[in-house]
């Protein structure tokens, strides 16, 4: 049983005439008749009643119509997908992102890709920290990631913006009503932060800013993710340095306060492997460069 046999069957079913069906298929009538006989033999049914005056479908032929049309449609769809993939307009792009910084970027990118290149699907894979996203891109488990430079070797970088940080404090804390605080004001406070082994840019920013203020922060507890970190703040375990984009996370008992030195704490970028052969990725990179003007690194 071959795919061309179903095409032959559908042509005869449409024309109910072997001669006209053969012309439609641009083949000789004997060849068409042979294909129909071969299909009937494979299926062990008679598909057409043939007389010298007319051709009509049998009940078995009627029953085969819809499945044959479905097979033909699937084959045509597969051909279109394969051609489109060759041109780079169909495919899957896996994007890793850590923390909360990338939400607005990914939302914009997903809308633009869906509008401009609907054959490309974006798979969003949340990770805890931007450092994990960079390693996933390097190792090939992600095609693209929201990262913070410097990036691993072989990773191309498109800088999006400089990310601010602020302070999350428990509601009722002595600093909760302040318009702004400095790192020096936080010298005696217990800090909640992320583990140093995960490549958290927020932790690195906290340590750098505290060092510039002349002290080593006292770490009360480490948290595995932004939500756990803020829950610990709400439980009055300590305060936390968080990215400004975290302020959309509303947790009872947590207040956000501006940090005077919090501007341009670290760089936010999209990264991808330079040697990734995916044409779908290349098209997504083009869209990124069109909709997200590249910023300079701080």
VOGU-3710 file (C-alpha; in Angstrom, 3 decimals, decimal comma):
1> xxxxxxxxxx> 0,000/0,000/0,000  1,504/3,316/-1,085  0,504/6,927/-0,554  0,036/7,416/-4,296  -2,639/4,718/-4,231  -4,749/6,881/-1,921  -4,281/9,852/-4,252  -5,442/7,662/-7,131  -8,453/6,478/-5,141  -9,471/10,042/-4,256
11> xxxxxxxxxx> -9,119/11,199/-7,862  -11,394/8,410/-9,138  -13,855/9,012/-6,286  -13,963/12,681/-7,271  -14,385/12,168/-11,023  -16,202/8,791/-11,017  -14,434/8,296/-14,319  -11,080/6,578/-14,788  -10,120/8,540/-17,892  -10,718/11,966/-16,357
21> xxxxxxxxxx> -9,058/10,905/-13,093  -5,978/9,752/-15,028  -5,806/13,134/-16,776  -6,048/14,909/-13,418  -3,138/12,859/-12,104  -1,167/13,159/-15,358  -0,764/9,408/-15,684  -1,956/6,802/-18,163  -5,346/5,204/-17,495  -3,952/1,629/-17,337
31> xxxxxxxxxx> -1,495/2,757/-14,646  -4,360/4,294/-12,675  -6,442/1,136/-12,974  -3,478/-0,903/-11,743  -3,074/1,337/-8,668  -6,758/0,970/-7,778  -6,586/-2,815/-8,179  -3,465/-2,894/-6,007  -5,186/-0,852/-3,287  -8,262/-3,079/-3,402
41> xxxxxxxxxx> -6,044/-6,137/-3,103  -4,165/-4,693/-0,116  -7,414/-3,763/1,631  -9,187/-6,952/0,528  -12,279/-4,976/-0,530  -13,860/-3,694/-3,734  -13,818/0,105/-3,781  -15,638/0,816/-7,042  -18,401/-0,787/-9,054  -17,342/-0,559/-12,681
51> xxxxxxxxxx> -19,543/-1,003/-15,710  -19,055/0,075/-19,300  -21,308/3,061/-18,623  -20,411/4,272/-15,135  -18,202/4,052/-12,065  -19,516/4,408/-8,541  -18,233/3,883/-5,018  -19,108/0,758/-3,095  -19,968/0,968/0,593  -16,327/0,125/1,341
61> xxxxxxxxxx> -15,234/2,926/-0,975  -17,560/5,362/0,777  -16,117/4,306/4,134  -12,559/4,885/2,908  -13,161/8,438/1,668  -12,626/10,326/4,926  -9,608/8,296/6,099  -8,005/8,715/2,667  -8,592/12,469/2,747  -7,108/12,629/6,233
71> xxxxxxxxxx> -4,015/10,714/5,081  -3,592/13,043/2,117  -3,981/16,119/4,332  -1,407/14,786/6,799  1,073/14,119/4,023  0,602/17,611/2,595  0,957/19,084/6,061  4,169/17,148/6,625  5,542/18,421/3,320  4,727/22,024/4,241
81> xxxxxxxxxx> 6,334/21,668/7,660  9,468/20,100/6,197  9,797/22,847/3,573  9,173/25,558/6,148  11,713/24,024/8,519  14,286/24,054/5,733  13,664/27,789/5,341  13,898/28,329/9,097  10,289/29,361/9,692  9,213/26,326/11,711
91> xxxxxxxxxx> 10,818/24,897/14,798  11,181/24,956/18,554  13,316/27,351/20,563  13,913/26,548/24,248  14,428/29,600/26,438  15,737/29,426/29,985  15,169/32,225/32,463  15,873/32,683/36,139  14,200/34,759/38,805  11,662/37,439/37,915
101> xxxxxxxxxx> 13,735/39,761/35,738  12,800/38,212/32,423  9,009/38,134/32,638  8,319/41,326/30,685  10,999/40,495/28,107  9,654/37,003/27,475  6,073/38,242/27,262  7,012/40,757/24,561  9,168/38,239/22,688  6,457/35,556/22,747
111> xxxxxxxxxx> 3,887/37,977/21,311  6,206/39,157/18,549  7,319/35,651/17,529  3,706/34,436/17,444  2,797/37,389/15,215  5,817/37,408/12,917  6,717/33,722/12,795  3,779/31,551/13,921  5,575/28,372/12,849  8,128/28,807/15,632
121> xxxxxxxxxx> 7,161/27,673/19,120  8,893/29,100/22,172  9,309/26,767/25,138  9,850/28,674/28,373  11,887/26,836/31,008  12,080/28,564/34,404  15,324/28,224/36,305  16,200/29,580/39,693  19,032/31,911/38,704  20,358/33,596/35,568
131> xxxxxxxxxx> 23,646/31,748/36,089  21,830/28,452/35,557  20,346/29,769/32,311  23,787/30,692/31,014  25,142/27,211/31,763  22,096/25,571/30,154  22,710/27,562/26,964  26,399/26,659/27,025  25,616/22,963/27,487  22,943/22,923/24,773
141> xxxxxxxxxx> 19,972/22,055/26,981  18,588/25,527/26,197  18,774/27,378/22,881  18,537/30,831/24,428  18,556/32,219/27,940  18,094/35,373/29,953  21,525/35,810/31,466  23,770/38,358/33,134  27,160/38,892/31,470  29,942/37,980/31,444
151> xxxxxxxxxx> 28,745/34,913/29,564  30,527/31,568/29,153  32,800/31,185/26,132  30,966/30,692/22,853  27,818/32,536/23,957  26,626/35,532/21,936  25,045/38,262/24,061  22,389/40,884/23,327  22,268/43,356/26,226  18,746/44,464/27,086
161> xxxxxxxxxx> 19,013/46,730/30,105  20,681/47,447/33,399  18,736/45,928/36,279  18,028/47,815/39,499  17,821/46,210/42,919  15,823/47,316/45,962  15,237/46,153/49,518  12,425/43,887/50,718  11,703/44,401/54,422  9,064/43,008/56,779
171> xxxxxxxxxx> 5,941/45,138/57,159  6,302/47,195/60,319  10,094/47,161/60,046  11,836/50,373/61,121  12,770/51,044/57,474  9,420/50,068/55,921  8,152/53,656/55,649  11,376/55,141/54,306  11,334/56,606/50,795  14,862/55,332/50,236
181> xxxxxxxxxx> 17,645/53,610/52,168  21,363/53,208/51,589  23,473/50,096/52,011  25,093/51,793/55,000  21,651/51,918/56,659  21,481/48,109/56,386  24,777/47,365/58,118  23,215/45,830/61,248  20,388/44,010/59,493  20,189/40,210/59,014
191> xxxxxxxxxx> 20,085/39,379/55,296  18,254/36,633/53,449  19,815/35,768/50,112  20,481/32,960/47,637  23,127/30,265/47,936  26,464/31,347/46,398  26,806/28,127/44,410  23,964/28,926/42,010  25,370/31,988/40,275  22,795/34,475/41,596
201> xxxxxxxxxx> 23,499/37,938/40,219  21,369/39,417/43,010  23,611/37,890/45,676  26,689/39,152/43,847  25,173/42,654/43,678  24,360/42,541/47,406  27,906/41,483/48,319  29,453/44,119/46,054  27,270/46,960/47,364  27,888/45,953/50,988
211> xxxxxxxxxx> 31,627/45,837/50,338  31,470/49,331/48,858  29,658/50,434/52,044  32,472/48,944/54,124  31,025/45,788/55,641  30,317/42,089/55,092  26,563/41,389/55,297  25,352/39,028/58,007  23,492/36,174/56,266  20,613/34,924/58,415
221> xxxxxxxxxx> 19,312/32,354/55,926  19,625/31,287/52,291  16,592/30,698/50,074  16,245/28,527/46,945  14,040/30,904/44,910  12,482/34,403/44,943  9,176/33,272/46,438  10,831/31,447/49,333  13,119/34,401/49,907  10,194/36,833/50,147
231> xxxxxxxxxx> 8,250/34,441/52,369  11,182/34,496/54,802  11,156/38,295/54,719  7,433/38,236/55,484  8,168/35,905/58,397  10,564/38,574/59,764  13,655/36,379/59,431  15,508/39,276/57,821  15,633/41,704/54,913  16,610/40,931/51,318
241> xxxxxxxxxx> 18,102/42,627/48,298  15,836/41,800/45,343  15,526/42,838/41,712  13,169/45,734/41,084  10,975/43,502/38,925  10,136/41,489/42,058  7,779/44,215/43,236  4,919/42,594/41,322  5,135/39,660/43,750  2,722/40,490/46,526
251> xxxxxxxxxx> 3,346/38,547/49,734  1,680/39,430/53,013  4,029/41,147/55,403  6,548/42,327/52,770  7,282/45,964/51,886  9,627/47,152/49,130  11,924/50,132/49,696  14,103/51,927/47,149  17,847/51,354/47,531  19,895/54,483/46,860
261> xxxxxxxxxx> 22,771/52,512/45,292  20,449/50,077/43,551  20,660/51,473/40,027  22,476/49,477/37,348  23,255/46,687/39,814  23,816/44,166/37,041  23,274/43,656/33,322  20,358/41,729/31,863  20,832/40,118/28,446  19,704/37,369/26,115
271> xxxxxxxxxx> 22,360/34,823/25,229  22,642/31,970/22,731  25,375/29,643/21,462  27,159/31,061/18,432  27,486/27,626/16,825  23,848/26,586/17,291  22,710/25,558/13,766  18,977/26,071/14,410  17,405/28,310/11,770  14,435/28,841/14,064
281> xxxxxxxxxx> 16,817/30,223/16,698  18,466/32,464/14,107  15,065/33,912/13,224  14,211/34,492/16,894  17,561/36,267/17,319  16,643/38,533/14,390  13,326/39,351/16,064  15,099/40,069/19,369  17,441/42,491/17,617  14,490/44,223/15,937
291> xxxxxxxx> 12,239/44,674/18,985  14,774/45,063/21,814  17,374/47,730/21,012  20,714/46,731/22,463  21,761/48,688/25,545  25,316/49,325/26,634  26,716/47,331/29,537  27,080/49,262/32,773
//
